[in-house]
Amino acid sequence: MKKYIILVLVLIFASLYVYFFPYQKNIAVKNTDLYIQKQGIKDNDIKTREIKKDWKMGGYLTTLVLKKQTDLVYEYDFDKRMTAKPYYIDLIIYDDGSGLNSDDSRIKFKSLTHE
């Protein structure tokens, strides 16, 4: 009987692990790719791309540096709870660690809005 209880618990924890990590990351990557595509950013425009789990707020952070704008860092914050945002993504653009106003003329790829 103990073996069955342990087996059931292991299966439950394994299922939760798969749901909360690889599955959620896959959704975040797909939504971020769609968002970037809608902005008009092409794969060959990207210099670096880093995807990290956001342990503090939940969700995933994708950080992009573009080849032609190496001074700006585009940070895409994916969180399924942000239903008011397109693709559940909030975009923040940084210049040397400081967030930029969306009206800044240096920003070539603006944040998307719901249509």
DRENTIDREN-625915 format. One record per residue (C-alpha): z, y, x. Coordinates in Angstrom, 1 decimal. Layout:
! DRENTIDREN-625915
- pz/py/px
- Z/Y/X
...
***
This chain:
! DRENTIDREN-625915
- pz/py/px
- 0.0/0.0/0.0
- 0.9/2.4/2.8
- -2.6/1.8/4.4
- -4.3/2.9/1.2
- -2.2/6.1/0.9
- -2.9/6.9/4.6
- -6.6/6.2/4.1
- -6.8/8.4/1.0
- -5.0/11.3/2.8
- -7.3/11.0/5.8
- -10.3/11.1/3.5
- -9.0/14.2/1.7
- -8.3/16.0/4.9
- -11.7/15.1/6.3
- -13.4/16.3/3.2
- -11.5/19.6/3.3
- -12.4/20.0/7.0
- -16.1/19.5/6.3
- -16.0/21.9/3.4
- -14.1/24.7/5.1
- -15.8/24.7/8.5
- -19.3/23.2/8.9
- -20.3/23.7/5.2
- -19.0/27.3/5.0
- -20.5/28.2/8.4
- -23.9/26.8/7.2
- -23.8/29.0/4.1
- -22.8/32.0/6.2
- -25.7/31.5/8.7
- -28.2/31.1/5.9
- -27.0/34.2/4.0
- -26.9/36.2/7.3
- -30.4/35.1/8.1
- -31.7/36.2/4.7
- -29.9/39.5/5.0
- -31.4/40.1/8.5
- -34.8/39.1/7.2
- -34.5/41.6/4.3
- -33.6/44.3/6.8
- -36.9/43.7/8.6
- -35.3/42.4/11.9
- -37.4/39.7/13.5
- -36.2/36.9/15.7
- -37.9/38.4/18.8
- -36.1/41.8/18.2
- -32.7/40.1/18.8
- -31.3/40.2/22.3
- -28.0/38.4/21.6
- -26.5/36.8/18.6
- -23.0/35.4/18.3
- -21.4/33.7/15.3
- -17.6/33.4/15.1
- -15.1/32.3/12.5
- -13.0/35.2/11.3
- -9.5/33.7/11.2
- -7.8/36.9/10.2
- -9.8/37.8/7.1
- -11.7/34.5/6.4
- -15.4/34.1/6.4
- -17.7/34.4/9.5
- -18.8/37.3/11.7
- -22.3/37.5/13.2
- -22.7/40.0/16.0
- -26.3/41.1/16.9
- -27.5/43.3/19.7
- -31.2/44.3/19.5
- -33.5/44.6/22.4
- -34.6/48.1/21.6
- -31.1/49.4/20.6
- -28.8/47.8/23.2
- -26.2/50.6/22.7
- -25.6/49.6/19.0
- -23.9/46.4/17.8
- -24.6/45.1/14.3
- -21.7/43.2/12.9
- -22.4/41.1/9.7
- -19.2/40.1/8.0
- -19.8/37.1/5.6
- -17.1/36.5/2.9
- -17.7/34.7/-0.4
- -15.1/37.0/-2.0
- -17.3/40.0/-1.5
- -19.3/39.6/-4.7
- -20.3/43.2/-4.9
- -22.2/43.0/-1.6
- -25.8/41.6/-1.2
- -25.6/38.0/0.2
- -21.7/38.4/0.4
- -22.2/40.4/3.6
- -20.8/43.7/4.8
- -22.6/45.3/7.7
- -20.8/47.5/10.1
- -22.7/49.1/13.0
- -20.8/50.1/16.2
- -21.6/52.4/19.1
- -19.3/51.8/22.0
- -16.6/50.4/19.7
- -16.7/53.2/17.1
- -18.2/52.5/13.6
- -21.2/54.6/12.7
- -21.8/56.5/9.5
- -24.7/55.0/7.5
- -26.6/58.3/7.7
- -26.7/58.2/11.6
- -30.3/58.7/12.7
- -30.0/56.1/15.5
- -29.6/53.3/12.9
- -33.0/51.7/12.5
- -32.0/48.9/10.2
- -29.7/50.2/7.4
- -27.3/48.2/5.3
- -28.7/46.6/2.1
- -27.6/47.5/-1.4
- -27.8/45.5/-4.6
- -31.0/46.0/-6.5
***
